[in-house]
Amino acid sequence: RVLLNLLVQNMRGLVAQEEIEMLCNDGKLVSAIISSVPVIEGDRYKGSFAMVTDITDKKRMETKLLHQQKMESIGTMAGGIAHDFNNILTGVLGYASLLKHRLQEEPETQRFVEIIESSSLRAADLVRQLLAFSRGTQPEDLQVVYPNRVIRETARLLESSVGKDVVLELDLNPHIPPIAANATQVQQAILNLCLNARDAMPNGGRISISTAEVDLDGDLASAYQDLAAEPGKYICIRVADDGSGIPEENLDKIFDPFFTTKDVGHGTGLGLAISYGIIKAHRGSISVISELGKGTSFTIRLPLKVQQNGTEDEPQS
């Protein structure tokens, strides 16, 4: 149909141009612009000269830039709002604490103050998440971090929060080398993914966390589009669940701040956005594969830049 439109315009003596997407034999989706120029002899149309320009990389960079600009804008706004709310909540919590102390002999009234205090603490937690998101593009205190150790610590934290009906499995490659990262931030990113998996399985299920080392060459790295910034060696951390899965129409939105499919009051929509910001700040990538009714798998890729003779679990002398 596109070629027919180009041909019709050429037959009218017009230069034509269309943007298309093509599926190659190797399964890659390529964006291209077809430009066609009519060949005229005398006043008669004799044919067309066409040129196809591959704009896949250009489209990828445009998408990446737009998403980055959106995240930065929302992050700046979120940071400003969070600071203002933090100042307000400091006063509310302070006076609630004073009231609670003065009303020790009035348990009924004190209970109302405790509700105020509890609600304010939930709001303070939201402020903390907003601040974490707004700072997600600024990794600090990079250290030599052992991914498997971070995951084991995260698993211990999760034991009390995932529930008895959720089984947490670890499949950690013992030869994973260390990376340069902020351990606290990486742990937060993994924790958010695990809690998201837990919420996708209200009736229980299985969460698995695995690690691997991969080498993304130029072609493979470009296939990930925005997901892998540069070719090279990466540490992969995969968090998978057998929950309800994510609808296809939501896959492009799940890392957007404040996007959530949970009921009002049951989620802020910041968890995955914070994970995304943390991983991108470490010059890494995060991707998702999901199938309705079968589960979801998130893959974090962090660049391997710390070179050591030993590995995490089997140090060499």
C-alpha positions in Angstrom: 0.0 0.0 0.0 2.9 2.4 0.8 4.6 1.6 -2.5 1.3 2.2 -4.3 0.9 5.6 -2.7 4.4 6.5 -3.7 3.8 5.4 -7.2 0.6 7.3 -7.6 2.3 10.5 -6.4 5.3 9.9 -8.8 2.9 9.4 -11.7 1.5 12.9 -10.9 5.0 14.3 -11.2 5.5 14.6 -7.4 8.4 13.6 -5.2 7.1 11.3 -2.5 8.3 10.1 0.9 7.0 7.7 3.4 8.2 6.4 6.8 7.8 2.6 7.2 8.7 -0.2 9.5 10.0 -3.4 8.0 10.5 -6.9 9.5 13.8 -8.4 8.3 14.5 -12.0 7.7 16.5 -12.2 11.0 13.5 -11.0 12.9 14.7 -7.4 13.5 12.3 -4.5 13.1 13.8 -1.7 11.0 12.5 1.8 10.7 13.1 3.4 7.3 12.2 6.3 5.0 11.4 5.5 1.3 12.0 8.5 -1.0 10.9 8.2 -4.6 11.5 10.6 -7.5 9.6 10.4 -10.8 11.6 9.8 -14.0 10.1 12.1 -16.7 11.0 12.1 -20.3 9.4 14.9 -22.2 6.1 15.2 -20.5 5.6 11.5 -19.9 6.1 9.5 -16.7 8.7 6.7 -17.4 9.3 5.3 -14.0 10.6 6.1 -10.5 13.9 6.2 -8.7 13.6 5.2 -5.1 16.0 5.2 -2.2 15.5 3.5 1.2 17.2 5.1 4.3 17.6 3.2 7.5 16.5 5.5 10.4 16.4 2.8 13.1 19.2 4.4 15.1 17.8 7.9 14.7 14.3 6.8 15.9 15.9 4.9 18.8 17.9 8.0 19.9 14.8 10.2 19.5 12.8 7.8 21.7 15.6 7.6 24.3 16.0 11.4 24.4 12.2 12.0 24.8 12.0 9.5 27.6 15.0 10.9 29.3 13.7 14.5 29.1 10.3 13.3 30.5 11.9 11.5 33.4 14.2 14.5 34.2 11.2 16.9 34.1 9.1 14.8 36.3 12.0 14.1 38.6 12.6 17.9 39.0 8.9 18.5 39.7 8.7 15.6 42.1 11.8 16.8 44.0 10.4 20.3 44.4 7.0 19.0 45.6 8.7 16.5 48.0 10.8 19.2 49.7 7.7 21.4 50.2 5.7 18.5 51.6 8.6 17.4 53.8 8.6 20.8 55.5 4.9 20.6 56.1 5.0 17.1 57.4 7.8 17.9 59.8 5.5 20.4 61.6 2.5 18.0 61.5 4.5 15.1 63.0 6.1 17.4 65.6 2.8 18.7 66.9 1.2 15.2 66.7 4.0 13.9 69.0 3.4 16.8 71.5 -0.3 16.1 71.5 0.2 12.4 72.0 2.4 13.1 75.0 0.0 15.6 76.6 -3.1 13.4 76.0 -1.7 10.3 77.8 -4.7 10.3 80.2 -7.2 10.6 77.4 -6.9 7.4 75.4 -9.8 8.0 73.1 -8.4 11.4 71.9 -4.9 10.0 71.9 -6.1 7.3 69.4 -7.2 10.1 67.0 -3.7 11.6 67.3 -2.1 8.3 66.6 -4.2 8.1 63.4 -2.9 11.5 62.4 0.6 10.4 63.2 0.2 7.2 61.2 -1.2 9.0 58.2 1.6 11.5 58.3 4.2 8.8 58.4 2.7 7.2 55.3 2.9 10.6 53.6 6.5 10.9 54.8 7.2 7.6 53.1 5.8 8.8 49.9 7.9 11.9 50.2 10.9 9.7 50.7 10.1 7.8 47.5 9.6 11.1 45.6 13.0 12.3 46.7 14.6 8.9 45.8 13.1 9.2 42.3 14.2 12.8 41.8 17.8 11.8 42.9 17.8 8.7 40.8 19.9 10.2 38.1 22.7 11.1 40.6 24.5 7.9 41.8 26.8 8.6 44.7 29.4 6.7 46.7 30.3 4.1 44.0 32.1 1.2 45.6 33.2 -2.3 44.7 29.9 -4.2 45.0 29.4 -8.0 44.9 25.9 -8.5 43.2 25.3 -12.0 44.8 25.9 -10.6 48.3 23.5 -7.7 47.6 20.9 -10.2 46.4 21.3 -12.4 49.5 20.9 -9.4 51.8 17.8 -8.4 49.8 16.3 -11.9 50.1 16.7 -11.7 53.9 14.9 -8.4 53.9 12.1 -9.9 51.8 11.5 -12.9 54.1 9.1 -11.0 56.3 7.3 -9.0 53.6 6.6 -11.4 50.8 4.2 -13.6 52.8 4.1 -17.3 53.5 2.4 -18.2 50.2 5.3 -16.7 48.1 8.4 -18.9 47.6 11.6 -16.9 47.0 14.3 -18.8 45.0 17.9 -17.8 44.3 19.9 -19.1 41.4 23.2 -17.2 41.7 26.1 -17.8 39.4 29.1 -18.3 41.9 31.5 -16.8 39.4 29.9 -13.4 39.1 32.6 -10.7 39.4 32.2 -7.4 41.3 31.0 -4.2 39.8 31.3 -0.4 40.5 28.0 0.6 42.0 26.1 2.1 45.0 25.1 -1.1 46.9 22.2 0.6 48.7 20.7 1.9 45.4 21.1 -1.4 43.6 19.5 -3.2 46.5 16.6 -0.7 46.4 16.1 -1.4 42.7 16.0 -5.2 43.2 13.7 -4.8 46.2 11.2 -2.8 44.3 11.1 -5.4 41.5 10.6 -8.2 44.1 7.8 -6.3 45.8 6.2 -5.6 42.5 6.3 -9.4 41.8 4.8 -10.1 45.2 1.9 -7.7 44.5 1.3 -9.6 41.2 0.6 -12.8 43.2 -2.1 -12.1 45.8 -2.7 -15.8 46.1 0.9 -16.8 46.4 3.5 -18.0 43.8 7.1 -18.1 43.1 9.8 -15.3 42.8 13.2 -16.3 41.4 16.3 -14.1 41.4 19.2 -15.2 39.2 22.5 -13.8 38.1 24.7 -14.2 35.0 27.5 -12.5 33.1 26.8 -11.6 29.5 28.8 -10.0 26.7 26.7 -7.7 24.5 28.5 -7.0 21.2 27.5 -4.1 19.0 24.7 -5.9 17.2 23.2 -7.5 20.3 23.5 -4.2 22.3 21.7 -2.2 19.5 18.9 -4.9 19.5 18.0 -3.8 23.0 17.4 -0.3 21.8 17.4 2.0 24.8 17.9 -1.0 27.1 21.7 -1.3 26.7 23.6 1.9 26.2 26.9 0.4 25.1 28.4 -2.9 23.9 30.5 -4.7 26.5 30.3 -7.0 29.5 27.3 -6.8 31.8 26.1 -8.5 35.0 22.6 -9.7 34.5 20.2 -9.8 37.5 16.8 -11.4 36.6 13.7 -11.2 38.8 10.9 -13.4 37.6 7.5 -14.3 38.9 4.6 -16.6 37.9 2.0 -14.0 38.6 -0.8 -12.5 36.5 1.5 -10.8 34.0 1.3 -7.3 32.5 -1.1 -6.4 29.7 0.8 -5.6 26.5 -0.7 -2.1 26.3 0.9 -1.3 29.7 4.4 -2.6 29.0 5.5 0.8 27.6 4.2 2.6 30.6 5.4 0.6 33.6 8.5 2.6 34.2 6.7 5.9 34.0 6.4 7.7 37.4 3.0 7.4 39.1 1.7 4.8 36.6 0.0 2.0 38.5 -2.8 -0.5 38.0 -3.4 -0.9 41.7 -6.4 0.4 43.5 -6.2 3.9 45.0 -4.3 3.8 48.2 -2.5 0.6 47.4 0.4 1.9 45.3 2.2 5.1 44.4 3.4 4.1 41.0 7.0 5.0 41.9 8.6 1.7 42.6 9.5 0.7 39.1 10.3 4.3 38.1 12.8 4.5 41.0 14.4 1.1 39.9 14.6 2.4 36.3 16.2 5.7 37.4 18.8 3.9 39.6 19.8 1.4 36.9 20.1 4.1 34.2 22.1 6.2 36.6 24.6 3.3 36.8 24.8 3.3 33.0 22.9 0.1 33.0 19.6 -1.1 31.5 16.4 -2.7 32.6 13.9 -4.6 30.4 10.7 -6.6 30.9 9.1 -9.6 29.3 5.6 -10.5 30.4 2.8 -12.9 29.4 -0.7 -12.7 30.8 -1.5 -15.5 33.1 2.1 -16.8 33.1 4.2 -14.2 34.8 6.7 -11.4 34.3 10.5 -11.3 34.1 12.6 -8.2 34.7 16.2 -8.1 33.7 18.7 -5.6 35.1 22.1 -5.2 33.2 24.9 -3.4 35.0 28.2 -2.7 33.2 31.1 -4.8 34.4 34.0 -2.3 35.0 35.7 -3.6 38.1 38.4 -6.1 37.1 39.6 -8.5 39.7 41.5 -11.8 39.6 39.0 -13.5 41.7 35.2 -13.9 41.8 32.7 -13.2 44.5 32.4 -16.6 45.9 35.6 -18.2 44.9 38.4 -15.7 45.5 41.8 -16.6 44.0 45.0 -16.2 45.8 
